Amino acid sequence: MKEYESLTFEQMPTALCRLLQEVSSIKNYLLNNSTLNDSPSFVKPEKEWLTVEQLSHILDLKQSSIYQLIYQKRIPSYKRGGRLYFDAVEIDEWVRVGKKKTLEQIKKEANLEIKR
């Protein structure tokens, strides 16, 4: 580390090149090391999938109510192999869309519209 502490301006391009090579080598090692790639701590699924039962507990709804929402096409869902799945992010967005505005928020929006 001390060799980098006393670099001159002229030595900077060489030092930067060496540093980039070292970073590239570390990156390649990490990407090619199969034990790290197979480790559960490094593997994260792209989506978190929920079942009807899990969704029922999360939303505090009866499973029959969830099936009714699916039938009415009012809730985002996926069906594969006869089983229903729900994307946790889509469910979160679905719940948030139903947000009711507070009186204060409505007043602020009204004032902004009046000022236009």
C-alpha positions as CSV (number, residue, x, y, z in Angstrom):
1,M,0.0,0.0,0.0
2,K,2.9,2.4,0.7
3,E,4.0,2.2,-3.0
4,Y,0.8,4.1,-3.9
5,E,1.1,6.7,-1.2
6,S,4.1,8.5,-2.8
7,L,3.0,8.4,-6.5
8,T,3.9,11.3,-8.7
9,F,1.6,12.7,-11.3
10,E,3.6,11.0,-14.1
11,Q,3.2,7.6,-12.4
12,M,-0.6,7.9,-12.1
13,P,-1.5,6.4,-15.5
14,T,0.7,3.3,-14.8
15,A,-0.7,2.9,-11.3
16,L,-4.3,3.3,-12.6
17,C,-3.7,0.7,-15.3
18,R,-2.2,-1.7,-12.7
19,L,-5.2,-1.1,-10.4
20,L,-7.7,-1.8,-13.2
21,Q,-5.9,-5.0,-14.0
22,E,-6.0,-6.2,-10.4
23,V,-9.8,-5.3,-10.2
24,S,-10.4,-7.2,-13.4
25,S,-8.5,-10.2,-12.1
26,I,-10.5,-10.2,-8.9
27,K,-13.8,-9.9,-10.8
28,N,-12.8,-12.8,-13.1
29,Y,-11.9,-14.9,-10.1
30,L,-15.3,-14.3,-8.5
31,L,-17.3,-14.9,-11.6
32,N,-15.4,-18.1,-12.5
33,N,-15.3,-19.6,-9.0
34,S,-18.2,-22.0,-9.1
35,T,-18.3,-22.5,-5.3
36,L,-19.2,-18.9,-4.8
37,N,-21.8,-18.9,-7.6
38,D,-23.5,-22.0,-6.1
39,S,-23.6,-20.5,-2.6
40,P,-27.1,-19.6,-1.4
41,S,-25.9,-16.3,-0.1
42,F,-25.1,-15.2,-3.6
43,V,-28.2,-16.6,-5.3
44,K,-31.3,-14.4,-5.2
45,P,-34.4,-15.2,-7.2
46,E,-35.5,-12.5,-9.6
47,K,-39.1,-12.7,-8.2
48,E,-40.6,-13.8,-5.0
49,W,-43.6,-16.1,-5.8
50,L,-46.5,-16.5,-3.4
51,T,-49.1,-19.2,-3.2
52,V,-52.8,-18.6,-2.5
53,E,-52.3,-19.7,1.1
54,Q,-49.4,-17.3,1.6
55,L,-51.2,-14.5,0.0
56,S,-54.2,-15.2,2.1
57,H,-52.1,-14.7,5.3
58,I,-50.4,-11.6,3.9
59,L,-53.6,-9.8,2.9
60,D,-55.6,-11.2,5.7
61,L,-58.3,-12.5,3.3
62,K,-60.0,-15.9,3.0
63,Q,-58.7,-18.1,0.2
64,S,-62.1,-18.1,-1.3
65,S,-62.0,-14.3,-1.5
66,I,-58.7,-14.5,-3.4
67,Y,-60.1,-17.1,-5.8
68,Q,-63.0,-14.7,-6.4
69,L,-60.6,-11.8,-7.1
70,I,-58.8,-14.1,-9.6
71,Y,-62.0,-15.1,-11.3
72,Q,-63.0,-11.4,-11.6
73,K,-59.5,-10.7,-13.0
74,R,-59.1,-8.0,-10.3
75,I,-55.8,-9.3,-8.9
76,P,-52.6,-10.1,-10.9
77,S,-51.9,-13.8,-10.9
78,Y,-50.1,-16.6,-12.8
79,K,-51.1,-20.2,-13.4
80,R,-48.7,-22.9,-14.1
81,G,-49.3,-26.7,-13.9
82,G,-52.7,-26.2,-12.3
83,R,-51.3,-24.0,-9.5
84,L,-51.7,-20.3,-8.9
85,Y,-48.8,-18.0,-8.2
86,F,-48.5,-14.3,-7.3
87,D,-45.5,-12.0,-7.8
88,A,-44.9,-10.3,-4.5
89,V,-43.9,-7.0,-6.1
90,E,-47.0,-6.9,-8.3
91,I,-49.2,-7.7,-5.3
92,D,-47.6,-4.8,-3.4
93,E,-48.3,-2.5,-6.3
94,W,-51.9,-3.8,-6.6
95,V,-52.5,-3.0,-2.9
96,R,-50.9,0.5,-3.2
97,V,-53.1,1.4,-6.2
98,G,-56.1,1.1,-3.9
99,K,-54.8,3.8,-1.5
100,K,-57.3,6.3,-0.4
101,K,-56.0,9.9,-0.2
102,T,-56.2,11.8,3.0
103,L,-58.2,15.0,3.3
104,E,-54.9,16.9,3.5
105,Q,-53.6,15.3,0.3
106,I,-56.9,16.1,-1.5
107,K,-56.7,19.8,-0.4
108,K,-53.1,20.1,-1.6
109,E,-54.0,18.7,-5.0
110,A,-57.0,21.0,-5.2
111,N,-54.8,24.0,-4.4
112,L,-52.2,23.0,-7.0
113,E,-55.0,22.7,-9.6
114,I,-56.4,26.2,-8.7
115,K,-53.0,27.8,-9.0
116,R,-52.6,26.5,-12.6
